[in-house]
Amino acid sequence: MLYSGSESSGVIQVVVAVLQGELSDDVAVRIFTEDGTALSTTDYTSVDQILTFSPTNTRIMVSVNIQDDAIDEIDEIFIANLELDLANSVLSALIQPEEATLRILDDDGTAVIHEIIDITLLNVKTCECGLHTKLCSISYREKV
């Protein structure tokens, strides 16, 4: 399962739900995050909490806060793990999947404008290296 949120949104919403079967009593599930390329010290606020499901409460939304920084970087990921909390569960349950990937979409990118320099090639030298030809040197001057 993959959940995504942009940095500027400030949050990724994770839905944890009982998808099969009916509950006759409470089931407690621990959700906790684990660093990936995103770090809890700089990119998101770690989560470690107990979710209690009951016959009338089979869907819980967990908000994971993400940090909006001004750094232009690649999208980053971290993991939300789920495990049965036996100490607080009346029933036993099978949890599948046991983890979800959370992706922070970087939205700090700005348009990068590369200046194109008009050049005139003066001299291009290549070297023969066995079966391959490679560029050894190049001379140029900017057109004015």
C-alpha positions in Angstrom: 0.0 0.0 0.0 1.3 3.5 -0.9 0.2 6.7 0.7 1.5 10.1 -0.6 1.3 13.7 0.5 3.0 16.9 -0.6 5.3 18.7 1.8 3.0 21.8 1.6 0.0 19.8 2.7 1.7 19.1 6.0 0.1 15.7 6.5 -0.3 12.2 5.1 -3.6 10.5 5.9 -3.3 6.7 6.5 -6.5 4.7 6.7 -6.4 1.5 8.8 -9.5 -0.6 8.5 -10.9 -4.1 9.1 -11.6 -5.3 5.6 -12.6 -8.9 6.2 -14.7 -10.5 8.8 -16.8 -9.1 11.6 -15.4 -8.2 15.0 -17.2 -9.6 18.1 -15.0 -7.7 20.5 -12.0 -5.3 20.6 -8.8 -5.7 18.6 -5.9 -3.4 19.3 -3.3 -2.6 16.6 -0.1 -0.7 17.0 0.9 1.6 14.2 4.4 3.0 14.2 6.6 4.7 11.7 10.1 3.7 10.6 12.6 5.9 8.8 13.5 5.3 5.1 14.9 8.0 3.0 12.7 10.4 5.0 13.9 10.9 8.5 11.7 11.6 11.6 14.2 14.2 12.8 13.8 16.4 9.7 11.0 15.2 7.3 8.1 13.9 9.4 6.8 13.4 12.9 7.1 9.8 14.1 3.9 8.0 15.1 3.6 5.2 17.7 0.1 4.7 18.8 -2.5 2.0 19.6 -5.6 1.9 17.4 -8.6 0.1 19.0 -11.1 -1.5 16.6 -14.5 -2.7 17.8 -17.7 -4.1 16.2 -18.8 -0.5 15.7 -15.4 1.1 14.9 -13.7 -0.7 12.0 -12.0 2.2 10.3 -9.5 4.6 11.8 -7.7 7.4 10.0 -4.2 8.3 11.3 -2.6 11.6 10.4 1.2 11.6 10.0 2.6 15.2 10.0 5.2 16.0 7.4 7.6 18.9 7.5 7.5 21.5 4.7 11.1 22.6 4.1 12.5 24.8 1.4 15.0 22.2 0.1 14.6 21.0 -3.5 15.1 17.3 -3.1 13.9 14.0 -4.4 10.6 12.5 -3.1 11.3 10.6 0.2 9.7 7.6 1.7 9.2 6.0 5.2 7.3 3.1 6.5 4.1 2.7 8.7 4.2 -0.6 10.4 1.2 -2.4 11.9 1.2 -5.1 14.5 -1.3 -6.8 16.8 -1.2 -5.4 20.3 -1.8 -8.5 22.3 -1.8 -6.7 25.7 -4.8 -4.6 24.7 -6.7 -7.0 22.4 -9.6 -9.3 23.4 -9.5 -11.0 20.0 -6.6 -12.2 17.9 -6.4 -11.0 14.3 -4.3 -11.4 11.2 -2.9 -8.1 10.0 -2.2 -7.8 6.2 -0.3 -6.0 4.9 1.9 -5.4 7.9 3.3 -2.2 6.5 2.6 0.6 4.1 4.9 3.0 2.3 4.4 6.7 2.9 5.9 9.0 0.3 6.6 12.7 0.8 6.2 14.5 -2.5 8.7 17.4 -2.7 7.1 20.5 -4.0 10.0 22.9 -3.6 11.2 22.6 -7.1 11.5 25.8 -9.1 11.9 26.1 -12.8 15.6 25.7 -13.7 16.6 27.9 -16.6 19.9 26.9 -18.1 21.6 29.7 -19.9 22.6 28.5 -23.4 26.0 29.9 -24.5 26.3 30.1 -28.3 29.7 28.7 -29.1 31.8 28.1 -32.2 33.8 24.9 -32.3 37.4 25.6 -33.2 39.1 22.3 -32.8 37.8 18.9 -31.7 40.3 16.1 -31.3 39.4 12.4 -30.8 41.6 9.5 -29.7 41.4 6.0 -31.0 41.3 3.5 -28.1 41.0 0.0 -29.6 37.5 -0.3 -31.0 36.3 3.0 -29.4 36.7 6.6 -30.3 36.6 9.1 -27.4 36.7 12.8 -27.1 40.2 13.9 -26.0 40.0 17.7 -26.2 37.8 20.5 -27.4 38.4 24.1 -28.0 35.7 26.7 -28.4 35.0 30.4 -28.2 31.7 32.2 -27.3 30.0 33.9 -30.2 29.5 37.6 -29.5 
